[in-house]
Amino acid sequence: MKITFLGAAENVTGSKYLLEQENTKILVDCGLFQGTKEIRRRNWDKFPIKPESIDAVILTHAHIDHSGYIPAFVKNGFKGKIYCSKATLELCSILLPDSGSLQEEDAKAANKYGYSSHRPALPLYTLKDAEKSLKSFEVVDFEKSFSIGSFPSITLIPSHHILGSSFVVISDGNKKITFSGDLSRPNQLIMKDPTHLKKTDFLVLESTYGDRLHKKEDPVKEMGKIINRTVKKGGKIIIPAFAVGRTQTVLYCLYELKKNNAIPDIPIFLDSPMAIDVTDLLCKFKDEHKLSDELCHHICRIAKYTRSVEESKKIDAHEGSSIIIAGSGMVTGGRVLHHLKHFISDSKNTILFVGYQAEETRGRDLVNGEKRIMIHGKNFKVNAEIKKLDYFSAHADYNEILQWLSYFENKIEKVFVTHGEHESALSLKSKIEERFDWNTVVPKYLESFDLD
Ligand SMILES: [Zn+2]
């Protein structure tokens, strides 16, 4: 068995791991590179191996940095099936077409304003490409192993990072390799604890927070404090949030706060058609989270849903305090930009971040205290209060990762630390070696390892 790291090596995005055994080639995850220009350029590079030579793709979960390259991959010649859990397919059916539309919009804007070096700028893939790629998906049940070519057993185990997320365990008949996908945390508000695994020979492990510990805070209480302080000033609270996972957790917190009369009864707007669709899925996949039917129902109704652009525009005209949840989570695009244009220069308002902010994003700049920000070619002064709540991460911190690792009962032959910025990955590597005495490496982009 041989593994090659085609993404998420010394960085957080573009997860793609090629696994080869005899003549069979499997790609685990097929994610989009996101973040800095230099990293994003890799999406346009010629794929390191002919897509048509790969037999199958297996997805750990639907987040775009794990699935978002699929339409390009199919467009460039991949002919096999894409295996994933049922909820992953449902989420991809929402996320991939949206990603295609965004690519088209970006290309259009680049051509209009002339900020691309390519003339004309083209989308990496289109809405149509994304829709076409969904036809190659095949749903597999959790915990039911299946085979592909020289790999006699492939199993998805629920990992509870988001709906549908899975640990992928692949055996070549002799040795087992496990892919963590994104490793979630115990005691989350909505999702169940990550499943504990007992045995694997090799492990590909994420390290987003490999050098950090999450703050121990009560997210509901902290959010309540921020909302009350803003309402007292007569301001609005803008929450940039990812459609999948984070938005639903934010809605849960707001429901708790309102139920306990801990915040005033101000309107809450969920201004993201995609997040609305995803929130509805919560009630469909009840096995993967902890919410009762009733609670699910309440959460889905705590916010006013705004689907159309007209409705979205009306939100900004609403007088008095309100809470606006809109994408994108790192303020790189989406409807949240329109709300920021209206509200970021007024010190009454608060912009509340609830997720990881990657390098070279507006979100990272704002969290770092940037005082001016460009939106749609215009410069805005940042007077609103900028806050970030750390609790909401759906990624384990290093203590939580080590705790999850401690459930393995055998000595792991080799741990590959991926999906983390250089420092995070190195820091986690040394912690694992110190605690478990397992051989641990931080693979480089395009590096291969023989596992026999
Ligand atoms: Zn994820």
Residues whose N, C-alpha, C, O or C-beta is under 5 A from the ligand:
A	BS01	ZN	H63 D182
